[in-house]
Amino acid sequence: MAEPSIYDEIELEDLTYHADTTLYTYPCPCGDQFEISLQDLRDGEDIAELRKDESTVMAVKVVA
């Protein structure tokens, strides 16, 4: 899979946490959602991805 195109850098506090799915989300201007899991953040990942049809369309970098 190709590297995602970084759309923006977003602070963690600007993401919405969903306890039922343990996902953080951030709205995309297209109307969809960027997503990153709590476990991915704990593992040091910092890219929240927007996926369509199993390919990464765009991503945001999560910063502290």
All heavy atoms as TSV, in Angstrom:
chain	resi	resn	atom	element	x	y	z
A	1	MET	N	N	0.841	-1.172	0.000
A	1	MET	CA	C	0.000	0.000	0.000
A	1	MET	C	C	0.889	1.240	0.000
A	1	MET	O	O	1.899	1.310	0.672
A	1	MET	CB	C	-0.906	-0.006	1.236
A	1	MET	CG	C	-1.918	1.107	1.224
A	1	MET	SD	S	-3.005	1.151	2.676
A	1	MET	CE	C	-3.498	-0.535	2.817
A	2	ALA	N	N	0.510	2.243	-0.751
A	2	ALA	CA	C	1.283	3.470	-0.860
A	2	ALA	C	C	1.203	4.271	0.430
A	2	ALA	O	O	0.266	4.153	1.213
A	2	ALA	CB	C	0.745	4.302	-2.019
A	3	GLU	N	N	2.228	5.101	0.644
A	3	GLU	CA	C	2.227	5.988	1.799
A	3	GLU	C	C	1.083	6.991	1.664
A	3	GLU	O	O	0.828	7.508	0.576
A	3	GLU	CB	C	3.551	6.747	1.877
A	3	GLU	CG	C	4.719	5.885	2.283
A	3	GLU	CD	C	4.602	5.394	3.704
A	3	GLU	OE1	O	4.296	6.206	4.596
A	3	GLU	OE2	O	4.811	4.198	3.918
A	4	PRO	N	N	0.401	7.270	2.781
A	4	PRO	CA	C	-0.709	8.229	2.713
A	4	PRO	C	C	-0.205	9.649	2.515
A	4	PRO	O	O	0.896	10.001	2.921
A	4	PRO	CB	C	-1.394	8.076	4.070
A	4	PRO	CG	C	-0.330	7.557	4.970
A	4	PRO	CD	C	0.566	6.713	4.112
A	5	SER	N	N	-1.018	10.455	1.891
A	5	SER	CA	C	-0.741	11.870	1.723
A	5	SER	C	C	-1.184	12.585	3.000
A	5	SER	O	O	-2.326	12.451	3.418
A	5	SER	CB	C	-1.534	12.397	0.521
A	5	SER	OG	O	-1.428	13.796	0.439
A	6	ILE	N	N	-0.264	13.304	3.654
A	6	ILE	CA	C	-0.589	13.998	4.905
A	6	ILE	C	C	-1.324	15.294	4.584
A	6	ILE	O	O	-0.774	16.193	3.958
A	6	ILE	CB	C	0.671	14.292	5.741
A	6	ILE	CG1	C	1.440	13.007	6.026
A	6	ILE	CG2	C	0.305	15.025	7.034
A	6	ILE	CD1	C	0.687	11.990	6.842
A	7	TYR	N	N	-2.566	15.355	5.004
A	7	TYR	CA	C	-3.432	16.508	4.759
A	7	TYR	C	C	-3.139	17.648	5.727
A	7	TYR	O	O	-3.136	18.813	5.347
A	7	TYR	CB	C	-4.897	16.060	4.872
A	7	TYR	CG	C	-5.901	17.174	4.922
A	7	TYR	CD1	C	-6.157	17.940	3.798
A	7	TYR	CD2	C	-6.580	17.459	6.096
A	7	TYR	CE1	C	-7.076	18.973	3.844
A	7	TYR	CE2	C	-7.502	18.476	6.153
A	7	TYR	CZ	C	-7.745	19.246	5.022
A	7	TYR	OH	O	-8.651	20.263	5.085
A	8	ASP	N	N	-2.894	17.322	7.025
A	8	ASP	CA	C	-2.721	18.353	8.039
A	8	ASP	C	C	-2.114	17.726	9.288
A	8	ASP	O	O	-2.049	16.504	9.405
A	8	ASP	CB	C	-4.078	18.971	8.386
A	8	ASP	CG	C	-3.987	20.358	9.000
A	8	ASP	OD1	O	-2.862	20.839	9.263
A	8	ASP	OD2	O	-5.046	20.970	9.209
A	9	GLU	N	N	-1.671	18.560	10.218
A	9	GLU	CA	C	-1.251	18.110	11.538
A	9	GLU	C	C	-2.317	18.545	12.532
A	9	GLU	O	O	-2.703	19.709	12.553
A	9	GLU	CB	C	0.108	18.682	11.918
A	9	GLU	CG	C	1.228	18.107	11.091
A	9	GLU	CD	C	2.604	18.511	11.588
A	9	GLU	OE1	O	2.710	19.268	12.580
A	9	GLU	OE2	O	3.585	18.066	10.969
A	10	ILE	N	N	-2.793	17.596	13.342
A	10	ILE	CA	C	-3.906	17.828	14.261
A	10	ILE	C	C	-3.466	17.473	15.679
A	10	ILE	O	O	-2.844	16.434	15.889
A	10	ILE	CB	C	-5.120	16.941	13.880
A	10	ILE	CG1	C	-5.506	17.129	12.411
A	10	ILE	CG2	C	-6.298	17.196	14.809
A	10	ILE	CD1	C	-5.943	18.516	12.040
A	11	GLU	N	N	-3.817	18.307	16.649
A	11	GLU	CA	C	-3.509	17.997	18.043
A	11	GLU	C	C	-4.469	16.925	18.556
A	11	GLU	O	O	-5.651	16.919	18.208
A	11	GLU	CB	C	-3.600	19.252	18.897
A	11	GLU	CG	C	-2.517	20.250	18.542
A	11	GLU	CD	C	-2.451	21.414	19.498
A	11	GLU	OE1	O	-2.892	21.273	20.651
A	11	GLU	OE2	O	-1.943	22.459	19.081
A	12	LEU	N	N	-3.935	16.037	19.393
A	12	LEU	CA	C	-4.735	14.936	19.932
A	12	LEU	C	C	-6.010	15.452	20.588
A	12	LEU	O	O	-7.074	14.857	20.432
A	12	LEU	CB	C	-3.914	14.116	20.929
A	12	LEU	CG	C	-4.608	12.909	21.552
A	12	LEU	CD1	C	-5.064	11.924	20.481
A	12	LEU	CD2	C	-3.718	12.235	22.558
A	13	GLU	N	N	-5.937	16.561	21.283
A	13	GLU	CA	C	-7.117	17.104	21.969
A	13	GLU	C	C	-8.223	17.524	21.005
A	13	GLU	O	O	-9.368	17.679	21.412
A	13	GLU	CB	C	-6.725	18.282	22.860
A	13	GLU	CG	C	-6.197	19.468	22.082
A	13	GLU	CD	C	-5.592	20.546	22.976
A	13	GLU	OE1	O	-5.048	20.208	24.037
A	13	GLU	OE2	O	-5.664	21.717	22.575
A	14	ASP	N	N	-7.903	17.680	19.724
A	14	ASP	CA	C	-8.913	18.051	18.729
A	14	ASP	C	C	-9.625	16.845	18.124
A	14	ASP	O	O	-10.583	17.011	17.367
A	14	ASP	CB	C	-8.278	18.894	17.619
A	14	ASP	CG	C	-7.816	20.247	18.120
A	14	ASP	OD1	O	-8.432	20.775	19.077
A	14	ASP	OD2	O	-6.833	20.782	17.571
A	15	LEU	N	N	-9.146	15.636	18.423
A	15	LEU	CA	C	-9.807	14.424	17.961
A	15	LEU	C	C	-10.909	14.041	18.942
A	15	LEU	O	O	-10.848	14.387	20.113
A	15	LEU	CB	C	-8.811	13.273	17.838
A	15	LEU	CG	C	-7.977	13.236	16.552
A	15	LEU	CD1	C	-6.962	14.343	16.516
A	15	LEU	CD2	C	-7.306	11.900	16.413
A	16	THR	N	N	-11.898	13.325	18.452
A	16	THR	CA	C	-12.991	12.828	19.287
A	16	THR	C	C	-12.739	11.363	19.603
A	16	THR	O	O	-12.501	10.559	18.692
A	16	THR	CB	C	-14.342	12.968	18.550
A	16	THR	OG1	O	-14.544	14.338	18.222
A	16	THR	CG2	C	-15.486	12.465	19.411
A	17	TYR	N	N	-12.798	11.013	20.905
A	17	TYR	CA	C	-12.591	9.627	21.312
A	17	TYR	C	C	-13.930	8.915	21.444
A	17	TYR	O	O	-14.879	9.447	22.028
A	17	TYR	CB	C	-11.846	9.552	22.646
A	17	TYR	CG	C	-11.584	8.139	23.089
A	17	TYR	CD1	C	-10.737	7.315	22.360
A	17	TYR	CD2	C	-12.203	7.615	24.209
A	17	TYR	CE1	C	-10.504	6.007	22.745
A	17	TYR	CE2	C	-11.972	6.301	24.614
A	17	TYR	CZ	C	-11.122	5.510	23.867
A	17	TYR	OH	O	-10.900	4.210	24.246
A	18	HIS	N	N	-14.008	7.707	20.906
A	18	HIS	CA	C	-15.212	6.874	20.966
A	18	HIS	C	C	-14.870	5.628	21.793
A	18	HIS	O	O	-14.213	4.710	21.291
A	18	HIS	CB	C	-15.662	6.472	19.563
A	18	HIS	CG	C	-15.871	7.644	18.660
A	18	HIS	ND1	N	-17.048	8.342	18.606
A	18	HIS	CD2	C	-15.016	8.265	17.801
A	18	HIS	CE1	C	-16.926	9.331	17.739
A	18	HIS	NE2	N	-15.707	9.304	17.238
A	19	ALA	N	N	-15.299	5.618	23.049
A	19	ALA	CA	C	-14.952	4.531	23.967
A	19	ALA	C	C	-15.460	3.169	23.492
A	19	ALA	O	O	-14.803	2.151	23.719
A	19	ALA	CB	C	-15.492	4.828	25.368
A	20	ASP	N	N	-16.601	3.143	22.818
A	20	ASP	CA	C	-17.168	1.865	22.371
A	20	ASP	C	C	-16.319	1.170	21.316
A	20	ASP	O	O	-16.305	-0.052	21.223
A	20	ASP	CB	C	-18.606	2.048	21.884
A	20	ASP	CG	C	-18.738	3.058	20.756
A	20	ASP	OD1	O	-17.924	4.002	20.680
A	20	ASP	OD2	O	-19.675	2.912	19.951
A	21	THR	N	N	-15.580	1.947	20.523
A	21	THR	CA	C	-14.738	1.375	19.475
A	21	THR	C	C	-13.248	1.582	19.734
A	21	THR	O	O	-12.428	1.077	18.976
A	21	THR	CB	C	-15.073	1.978	18.102
A	21	THR	OG1	O	-14.857	3.397	18.166
A	21	THR	CG2	C	-16.494	1.672	17.694
A	22	THR	N	N	-12.912	2.324	20.772
A	22	THR	CA	C	-11.545	2.757	21.111
A	22	THR	C	C	-10.846	3.434	19.932
A	22	THR	O	O	-9.653	3.278	19.718
A	22	THR	CB	C	-10.673	1.614	21.690
A	22	THR	OG1	O	-10.423	0.643	20.682
A	22	THR	CG2	C	-11.316	0.990	22.919
A	23	LEU	N	N	-11.623	4.189	19.172
A	23	LEU	CA	C	-11.087	4.944	18.042
A	23	LEU	C	C	-11.149	6.437	18.330
A	23	LEU	O	O	-12.094	6.931	18.938
A	23	LEU	CB	C	-11.889	4.685	16.768
A	23	LEU	CG	C	-11.733	3.346	16.089
A	23	LEU	CD1	C	-12.700	3.247	14.903
A	23	LEU	CD2	C	-10.310	3.130	15.620
A	24	TYR	N	N	-10.135	7.140	17.836
A	24	TYR	CA	C	-10.169	8.594	17.783
A	24	TYR	C	C	-10.528	8.958	16.349
A	24	TYR	O	O	-10.031	8.339	15.395
A	24	TYR	CB	C	-8.800	9.187	18.111
A	24	TYR	CG	C	-8.469	9.210	19.580
A	24	TYR	CD1	C	-7.830	8.132	20.182
A	24	TYR	CD2	C	-8.776	10.313	20.357
A	24	TYR	CE1	C	-7.507	8.153	21.535
A	24	TYR	CE2	C	-8.452	10.351	21.709
A	24	TYR	CZ	C	-7.824	9.264	22.280
A	24	TYR	OH	O	-7.510	9.301	23.619
A	25	THR	N	N	-11.383	9.963	16.180
A	25	THR	CA	C	-11.758	10.397	14.839
A	25	THR	C	C	-11.603	11.903	14.708
A	25	THR	O	O	-11.601	12.640	15.696
A	25	THR	CB	C	-13.218	10.023	14.505
A	25	THR	OG1	O	-14.094	10.664	15.432
A	25	THR	CG2	C	-13.429	8.521	14.529
A	26	TYR	N	N	-11.469	12.331	13.465
A	26	TYR	CA	C	-11.379	13.750	13.145
A	26	TYR	C	C	-12.090	13.945	11.810
A	26	TYR	O	O	-11.858	13.184	10.868
A	26	TYR	CB	C	-9.914	14.184	13.037
A	26	TYR	CG	C	-9.756	15.664	12.845
A	26	TYR	CD1	C	-9.870	16.538	13.925
A	26	TYR	CD2	C	-9.504	16.203	11.591
A	26	TYR	CE1	C	-9.735	17.910	13.750
A	26	TYR	CE2	C	-9.367	17.563	11.416
A	26	TYR	CZ	C	-9.486	18.413	12.499
A	26	TYR	OH	O	-9.355	19.766	12.332
A	27	PRO	N	N	-12.974	14.950	11.705
A	27	PRO	CA	C	-13.727	15.116	10.459
A	27	PRO	C	C	-12.861	15.561	9.291
A	27	PRO	O	O	-11.985	16.408	9.437
A	27	PRO	CB	C	-14.768	16.187	10.820
A	27	PRO	CG	C	-14.193	16.925	11.968
A	27	PRO	CD	C	-13.327	15.945	12.710
A	28	CYS	N	N	-13.128	14.975	8.151
A	28	CYS	CA	C	-12.488	15.365	6.901
A	28	CYS	C	C	-13.408	16.359	6.192
A	28	CYS	O	O	-14.640	16.228	6.282
A	28	CYS	CB	C	-12.292	14.126	6.033
A	28	CYS	SG	S	-11.585	14.484	4.410
A	29	PRO	N	N	-12.866	17.324	5.486
A	29	PRO	CA	C	-13.719	18.257	4.739
A	29	PRO	C	C	-14.641	17.563	3.736
A	29	PRO	O	O	-15.678	18.101	3.371
A	29	PRO	CB	C	-12.722	19.161	4.008
A	29	PRO	CG	C	-11.457	19.050	4.765
A	29	PRO	CD	C	-11.454	17.674	5.369
A	30	CYS	N	N	-14.307	16.336	3.338
A	30	CYS	CA	C	-15.129	15.598	2.376
A	30	CYS	C	C	-16.385	15.020	3.027
A	30	CYS	O	O	-17.239	14.480	2.345
A	30	CYS	CB	C	-14.318	14.490	1.724
A	30	CYS	SG	S	-13.958	13.092	2.814
A	31	GLY	N	N	-16.465	15.101	4.387
A	31	GLY	CA	C	-17.621	14.567	5.084
A	31	GLY	C	C	-17.369	13.226	5.744
A	31	GLY	O	O	-18.199	12.729	6.498
A	32	ASP	N	N	-16.236	12.610	5.489
A	32	ASP	CA	C	-15.880	11.331	6.098
A	32	ASP	C	C	-15.080	11.589	7.376
A	32	ASP	O	O	-15.056	12.706	7.866
A	32	ASP	CB	C	-15.077	10.485	5.105
A	32	ASP	CG	C	-15.358	9.005	5.231
A	32	ASP	OD1	O	-15.682	8.560	6.345
A	32	ASP	OD2	O	-15.230	8.293	4.223
A	33	GLN	N	N	-14.412	10.573	7.925
A	33	GLN	CA	C	-13.665	10.702	9.174
A	33	GLN	C	C	-12.275	10.093	9.052
A	33	GLN	O	O	-12.123	8.990	8.524
A	33	GLN	CB	C	-14.397	9.962	10.310
A	33	GLN	CG	C	-15.763	10.471	10.641
A	33	GLN	CD	C	-15.706	11.745	11.458
A	33	GLN	OE1	O	-14.892	11.891	12.346
A	33	GLN	NE2	N	-16.587	12.680	11.140
A	34	PHE	N	N	-11.267	10.801	9.559
A	34	PHE	CA	C	-9.958	10.209	9.772
A	34	PHE	C	C	-10.073	9.372	11.035
A	34	PHE	O	O	-10.789	9.755	11.964
A	34	PHE	CB	C	-8.897	11.294	9.991
A	34	PHE	CG	C	-8.648	12.152	8.788
A	34	PHE	CD1	C	-9.216	13.411	8.692
A	34	PHE	CD2	C	-7.831	11.715	7.762
A	34	PHE	CE1	C	-8.984	14.217	7.593
A	34	PHE	CE2	C	-7.582	12.518	6.647
A	34	PHE	CZ	C	-8.168	13.775	6.568
A	35	GLU	N	N	-9.364	8.240	11.115
A	35	GLU	CA	C	-9.447	7.363	12.280
A	35	GLU	C	C	-8.065	6.876	12.697
A	35	GLU	O	O	-7.209	6.594	11.854
A	35	GLU	CB	C	-10.282	6.124	11.977
A	35	GLU	CG	C	-11.711	6.384	11.669
A	35	GLU	CD	C	-12.488	5.102	11.402
A	35	GLU	OE1	O	-11.863	4.031	11.230
A	35	GLU	OE2	O	-13.722	5.173	11.362
A	36	ILE	N	N	-7.884	6.764	14.024
A	36	ILE	CA	C	-6.705	6.114	14.585
A	36	ILE	C	C	-7.147	5.448	15.882
A	36	ILE	O	O	-7.936	6.023	16.641
A	36	ILE	CB	C	-5.530	7.082	14.799
A	36	ILE	CG1	C	-4.259	6.318	15.171
A	36	ILE	CG2	C	-5.884	8.177	15.798
A	36	ILE	CD1	C	-2.985	7.147	15.078
A	37	SER	N	N	-6.672	4.246	16.128
A	37	SER	CA	C	-7.090	3.530	17.333
A	37	SER	C	C	-6.236	3.948	18.529
A	37	SER	O	O	-5.086	4.393	18.383
A	37	SER	CB	C	-6.985	2.020	17.130
A	37	SER	OG	O	-5.628	1.624	17.108
A	38	LEU	N	N	-6.807	3.764	19.701
A	38	LEU	CA	C	-6.087	4.030	20.935
A	38	LEU	C	C	-4.829	3.168	20.999
A	38	LEU	O	O	-3.751	3.642	21.366
A	38	LEU	CB	C	-6.996	3.753	22.140
A	38	LEU	CG	C	-6.365	3.908	23.520
A	38	LEU	CD1	C	-5.840	5.318	23.730
A	38	LEU	CD2	C	-7.376	3.540	24.597
A	39	GLN	N	N	-4.941	1.906	20.593
A	39	GLN	CA	C	-3.780	1.011	20.617
A	39	GLN	C	C	-2.690	1.498	19.674
A	39	GLN	O	O	-1.507	1.437	20.002
A	39	GLN	CB	C	-4.187	-0.420	20.273
A	39	GLN	CG	C	-3.063	-1.419	20.499
A	39	GLN	CD	C	-2.594	-1.462	21.934
A	39	GLN	OE1	O	-3.384	-1.597	22.853
A	39	GLN	NE2	N	-1.302	-1.333	22.145
A	40	ASP	N	N	-3.056	1.975	18.493
A	40	ASP	CA	C	-2.055	2.501	17.559
A	40	ASP	C	C	-1.312	3.677	18.180
A	40	ASP	O	O	-0.087	3.790	18.061
A	40	ASP	CB	C	-2.693	2.935	16.240
A	40	ASP	CG	C	-3.052	1.764	15.349
A	40	ASP	OD1	O	-2.573	0.636	15.609
A	40	ASP	OD2	O	-3.817	1.968	14.386
A	41	LEU	N	N	-2.036	4.574	18.851
A	41	LEU	CA	C	-1.387	5.697	19.520
A	41	LEU	C	C	-0.433	5.211	20.605
A	41	LEU	O	O	0.687	5.706	20.730
A	41	LEU	CB	C	-2.427	6.646	20.115
A	41	LEU	CG	C	-3.198	7.491	19.106
A	41	LEU	CD1	C	-4.376	8.177	19.789
A	41	LEU	CD2	C	-2.284	8.517	18.457
A	42	ARG	N	N	-0.874	4.225	21.386
A	42	ARG	CA	C	-0.018	3.658	22.432
A	42	ARG	C	C	1.229	3.001	21.849
A	42	ARG	O	O	2.284	2.980	22.470
A	42	ARG	CB	C	-0.793	2.642	23.263
A	42	ARG	CG	C	-1.799	3.275	24.182
A	42	ARG	CD	C	-2.529	2.242	24.993
A	42	ARG	NE	N	-3.438	2.874	25.937
A	42	ARG	CZ	C	-4.443	2.258	26.515
A	42	ARG	NH1	N	-4.696	0.992	26.245
A	42	ARG	NH2	N	-5.218	2.910	27.354
A	43	ASP	N	N	1.089	2.460	20.634
A	43	ASP	CA	C	2.217	1.815	19.959
A	43	ASP	C	C	3.130	2.810	19.248
A	43	ASP	O	O	4.071	2.417	18.566
A	43	ASP	CB	C	1.710	0.789	18.943
A	43	ASP	CG	C	1.077	-0.426	19.600
A	43	ASP	OD1	O	1.295	-0.638	20.815
A	43	ASP	OD2	O	0.345	-1.159	18.897
A	44	GLY	N	N	2.818	4.101	19.369
A	44	GLY	CA	C	3.678	5.127	18.779
A	44	GLY	C	C	3.275	5.602	17.397
A	44	GLY	O	O	3.964	6.427	16.798
A	45	GLU	N	N	2.195	5.072	16.874
A	45	GLU	CA	C	1.721	5.541	15.565
A	45	GLU	C	C	1.192	6.965	15.714
A	45	GLU	O	O	0.650	7.332	16.759
A	45	GLU	CB	C	0.603	4.639	15.041
A	45	GLU	CG	C	1.024	3.225	14.760
A	45	GLU	CD	C	1.979	3.138	13.590
A	45	GLU	OE1	O	1.838	3.919	12.629
A	45	GLU	OE2	O	2.871	2.287	13.639
A	46	ASP	N	N	1.310	7.763	14.672
A	46	ASP	CA	C	0.822	9.137	14.742
A	46	ASP	C	C	0.081	9.568	13.479
A	46	ASP	O	O	-0.133	10.742	13.238
A	46	ASP	CB	C	1.962	10.107	15.044
A	46	ASP	CG	C	3.028	10.129	13.959
A	46	ASP	OD1	O	2.939	9.336	12.996
A	46	ASP	OD2	O	3.957	10.947	14.076
A	47	ILE	N	N	-0.332	8.608	12.670
A	47	ILE	CA	C	-1.042	8.910	11.422
A	47	ILE	C	C	-2.471	8.389	11.505
A	47	ILE	O	O	-2.697	7.186	11.623
A	47	ILE	CB	C	-0.331	8.288	10.205
A	47	ILE	CG1	C	1.116	8.744	10.113
A	47	ILE	CG2	C	-1.102	8.603	8.923
A	47	ILE	CD1	C	1.302	10.243	9.897
A	48	ALA	N	N	-3.434	9.319	11.470
A	48	ALA	CA	C	-4.849	8.952	11.413
A	48	ALA	C	C	-5.243	8.921	9.948
A	48	ALA	O	O	-5.043	9.896	9.224
A	48	ALA	CB	C	-5.701	9.964	12.182
A	49	GLU	N	N	-5.787	7.806	9.500
A	49	GLU	CA	C	-6.045	7.620	8.078
A	49	GLU	C	C	-7.521	7.688	7.733
A	49	GLU	O	O	-8.379	7.357	8.542
A	49	GLU	CB	C	-5.490	6.271	7.620
A	49	GLU	CG	C	-4.000	6.171	7.794
A	49	GLU	CD	C	-3.463	4.811	7.422
A	49	GLU	OE1	O	-4.184	3.809	7.542
A	49	GLU	OE2	O	-2.306	4.767	7.002
A	50	LEU	N	N	-7.770	8.096	6.521
A	50	LEU	CA	C	-9.098	8.065	5.919
A	50	LEU	C	C	-9.013	7.002	4.836
A	50	LEU	O	O	-8.215	7.117	3.906
A	50	LEU	CB	C	-9.448	9.420	5.307
A	50	LEU	CG	C	-10.697	9.479	4.437
A	50	LEU	CD1	C	-11.928	9.149	5.270
A	50	LEU	CD2	C	-10.839	10.846	3.814
A	51	ARG	N	N	-9.787	5.940	4.989
A	51	ARG	CA	C	-9.707	4.825	4.036
A	51	ARG	C	C	-10.997	4.697	3.241
A	51	ARG	O	O	-12.074	4.833	3.778
A	51	ARG	CB	C	-9.445	3.516	4.772
A	51	ARG	CG	C	-8.117	3.468	5.433
A	51	ARG	CD	C	-7.911	2.123	6.109
A	51	ARG	NE	N	-6.574	2.037	6.631
A	51	ARG	CZ	C	-5.538	1.592	5.929
A	51	ARG	NH1	N	-5.693	1.184	4.701
A	51	ARG	NH2	N	-4.343	1.542	6.477
A	52	LYS	N	N	-10.820	4.408	1.991
A	52	LYS	CA	C	-11.940	4.117	1.102
A	52	LYS	C	C	-11.518	2.936	0.232
A	52	LYS	O	O	-10.437	2.940	-0.336
A	52	LYS	CB	C	-12.260	5.308	0.218
A	52	LYS	CG	C	-12.768	6.499	0.977
A	52	LYS	CD	C	-13.872	7.139	0.200
A	52	LYS	CE	C	-14.327	8.372	0.926
A	52	LYS	NZ	N	-15.680	8.329	1.314
A	53	ASP	N	N	-12.357	1.950	0.147
A	53	ASP	CA	C	-12.084	0.790	-0.709
A	53	ASP	C	C	-10.713	0.181	-0.458
A	53	ASP	O	O	-9.975	-0.103	-1.385
A	53	ASP	CB	C	-12.223	1.174	-2.180
A	53	ASP	CG	C	-13.591	1.709	-2.510
A	53	ASP	OD1	O	-14.568	1.208	-1.926
A	53	ASP	OD2	O	-13.684	2.631	-3.329
A	54	GLU	N	N	-10.357	0.017	0.831
A	54	GLU	CA	C	-9.105	-0.613	1.238
A	54	GLU	C	C	-7.846	0.130	0.784
A	54	GLU	O	O	-6.757	-0.424	0.802
A	54	GLU	CB	C	-9.044	-2.067	0.743
A	54	GLU	CG	C	-10.129	-2.938	1.325
A	54	GLU	CD	C	-10.077	-3.008	2.847
A	54	GLU	OE1	O	-8.993	-3.143	3.416
A	54	GLU	OE2	O	-11.150	-2.921	3.457
A	55	SER	N	N	-7.969	1.380	0.354
A	55	SER	CA	C	-6.784	2.157	0.016
A	55	SER	C	C	-6.812	3.457	0.809
A	55	SER	O	O	-7.867	4.015	1.067
A	55	SER	CB	C	-6.725	2.448	-1.484
A	55	SER	OG	O	-7.791	3.278	-1.859
A	56	THR	N	N	-5.645	3.915	1.209
A	56	THR	CA	C	-5.570	5.155	1.959
A	56	THR	C	C	-5.689	6.324	1.002
A	56	THR	O	O	-4.926	6.443	0.055
A	56	THR	CB	C	-4.237	5.241	2.718
A	56	THR	OG1	O	-4.154	4.130	3.592
A	56	THR	CG2	C	-4.137	6.533	3.505
A	57	VAL	N	N	-6.664	7.162	1.267
A	57	VAL	CA	C	-6.884	8.334	0.425
A	57	VAL	C	C	-6.078	9.515	0.966
A	57	VAL	O	O	-5.391	10.192	0.246
A	57	VAL	CB	C	-8.378	8.692	0.370
A	57	VAL	CG1	C	-8.615	9.964	-0.398
A	57	VAL	CG2	C	-9.174	7.545	-0.222
A	58	MET	N	N	-6.169	9.720	2.279
A	58	MET	CA	C	-5.554	10.867	2.892
A	58	MET	C	C	-5.303	10.551	4.367
A	58	MET	O	O	-5.876	9.622	4.909
A	58	MET	CB	C	-6.499	12.068	2.782
A	58	MET	CG	C	-5.818	13.386	2.806
A	58	MET	SD	S	-6.868	14.833	2.442
A	58	MET	CE	C	-8.483	14.246	2.122
A	59	ALA	N	N	-4.470	11.357	5.022
A	59	ALA	CA	C	-4.182	11.131	6.429
A	59	ALA	C	C	-3.850	12.446	7.112
A	59	ALA	O	O	-3.524	13.428	6.462
A	59	ALA	CB	C	-3.006	10.164	6.573
A	60	VAL	N	N	-3.985	12.454	8.445
A	60	VAL	CA	C	-3.531	13.582	9.242
A	60	VAL	C	C	-2.517	13.048	10.243
A	60	VAL	O	O	-2.590	11.898	10.674
A	60	VAL	CB	C	-4.680	14.309	10.002
A	60	VAL	CG1	C	-5.591	15.032	9.030
A	60	VAL	CG2	C	-5.475	13.368	10.877
A	61	LYS	N	N	-1.564	13.894	10.603
A	61	LYS	CA	C	-0.567	13.532	11.602
A	61	LYS	C	C	-1.055	14.040	12.942
A	61	LYS	O	O	-1.401	15.211	13.072
A	61	LYS	CB	C	0.784	14.134	11.256
A	61	LYS	CG	C	1.862	13.736	12.222
A	61	LYS	CD	C	3.210	14.190	11.757
A	61	LYS	CE	C	4.226	13.716	12.783
A	61	LYS	NZ	N	5.513	13.467	12.202
A	62	VAL	N	N	-1.071	13.170	13.942
A	62	VAL	CA	C	-1.506	13.534	15.296
A	62	VAL	C	C	-0.269	13.996	16.069
A	62	VAL	O	O	0.734	13.286	16.135
A	62	VAL	CB	C	-2.163	12.341	16.005
A	62	VAL	CG1	C	-2.603	12.734	17.402
A	62	VAL	CG2	C	-3.349	11.818	15.188
A	63	VAL	N	N	-0.358	15.208	16.605
A	63	VAL	CA	C	0.753	15.773	17.376
A	63	VAL	C	C	0.307	16.018	18.805
A	63	VAL	O	O	-0.872	16.225	19.075
A	63	VAL	CB	C	1.288	17.065	16.727
A	63	VAL	CG1	C	1.908	16.773	15.379
A	63	VAL	CG2	C	0.218	18.110	16.597
A	64	ALA	N	N	1.278	16.000	19.725
A	64	ALA	CA	C	0.959	16.208	21.158
A	64	ALA	C	C	0.654	17.645	21.464
A	64	ALA	O	O	0.959	18.566	20.818
A	64	ALA	CB	C	2.118	15.736	22.003
